[in-house]
Amino acid sequence: MGFVQRVQRAIETVERLNRIPYARQDEIRAVWTELTGQQVDESFHLIPPVYSDHGVNITVGREVFVNQGCRFNDIGGIEIGDEVMLGPDVSLISAGHPLDPRQRRTGITKAPIRIGRNVWIGARATVLQGVDVGADAVVAAGAVVTRDVPAGTLVAGVPARVVRTIG
């Protein structure tokens, strides 16, 4: 399946998922499994709507909670560990375009995002390509994460910086 077909399939699949009532979590998990091509644990919990551009490059662990309005730009890959909570409107953006104006419309940059165990990402935070978020970290609401987040820290701001250690 080509790039354009993968994008069309993902958009059609998330449109279907977004029409499923919140109370029907078994159906939501079934369509999420269809989107990603990977069986999702029965502890996975998602509040629609959700958005994805490919779907097939997303893996999620056990006891993952995805709040409404989250966006998974997964061309570069997104790995979400166990016990992760994503607040409303979180964006995980694993791809972009080159800075060089001559390549911007024809090229794609990509790198995986890895979210460690027991991470909490607050409302409207954005995590960009190539970022690893360490276990037990917290990303504050509205933060834009452009570099790795050490385990057991709170990051905040634009760009996000370590505010303090936690735990």
Secondary structure, 3 states (H helix, E strand, C coil): CCHHHHHHHHHHHHHHHHCCCCCCHHHHHHHHHHHHCCCCCCCCEECCCEEECCCCCEEECCCCEECCCEEEECCCCEEECCCCEECCCCEEECEECCCCCCCCCCCCEECCEEECCCCEECCCCEEECCCEECCCCEECCCCEECCCECCCEEEECCCCEEEEECC
